[in-house]
Amino acid sequence: MPSSGGGSSGSKRILVPEARHALNSMKMEIANELGLTDYDKIDKGNLTSRQNGYVGGFITRTLVEQAQRSLSGK
């Protein structure tokens, strides 16, 4: 598989720039569901690794679920 260009696997580079707004909206919605209100204004350095990890984990889980539904035709 070709390399993505030298970044770490945790790169924040958005591969489809048109998706930026939707991804940011998803992040805020998930953070609110987890009780992290005003997540976009919070200093993430003051949050625990677990709190930040939950947001990223839920985003990943949601995106994988959407992709699986799309691929299955549902």
C-alpha positions in Angstrom: 0.0 0.0 0.0 1.4 3.4 -0.9 2.5 5.8 1.9 0.4 8.8 2.7 3.3 11.2 2.5 5.4 10.8 5.6 3.0 11.8 8.3 2.2 9.8 11.4 -0.9 7.5 11.3 -2.6 10.1 13.5 -2.3 12.9 10.9 -5.0 15.5 11.1 -4.8 16.1 7.4 -8.3 16.0 5.8 -8.2 14.0 2.6 -11.4 15.5 1.2 -11.4 19.2 2.1 -15.1 19.6 1.3 -15.8 17.3 4.3 -14.1 19.7 6.8 -17.4 21.4 7.9 -19.2 18.1 8.3 -16.4 16.5 10.3 -16.2 19.5 12.6 -19.9 19.4 13.2 -19.7 15.7 13.9 -16.9 16.4 16.4 -19.0 19.0 18.3 -22.1 16.9 18.3 -20.2 13.9 19.7 -18.4 16.0 22.3 -21.7 17.4 23.5 -23.2 13.9 23.7 -20.2 13.0 25.9 -20.9 16.1 28.2 -18.0 18.2 26.8 -19.9 21.4 26.0 -18.1 24.1 24.0 -15.5 21.5 22.9 -14.3 23.8 20.1 -13.4 26.5 22.7 -11.9 24.2 25.4 -8.1 24.0 25.8 -7.7 20.3 24.9 -4.5 20.2 26.9 -6.7 20.6 30.0 -8.7 17.5 29.2 -7.6 14.0 30.0 -6.3 11.6 27.4 -9.4 9.6 28.0 -11.8 12.5 27.3 -10.0 13.4 24.1 -9.8 9.8 23.1 -13.5 9.2 23.5 -14.3 12.0 21.1 -11.8 10.7 18.5 -13.0 7.1 19.0 -16.6 7.9 18.6 -15.9 9.9 15.4 -14.0 6.9 14.0 -16.7 4.5 15.0 -19.4 6.7 13.4 -17.5 7.1 10.2 -16.7 3.4 9.9 -20.4 2.6 10.5 -21.5 5.1 7.8 -19.0 3.6 5.4 -20.2 0.0 6.1 -23.8 1.0 5.5 -22.9 2.8 2.3 -20.9 -0.3 1.1 -23.8 -2.6 2.0 -26.3 -0.5 0.1 -28.4 0.3 3.3 
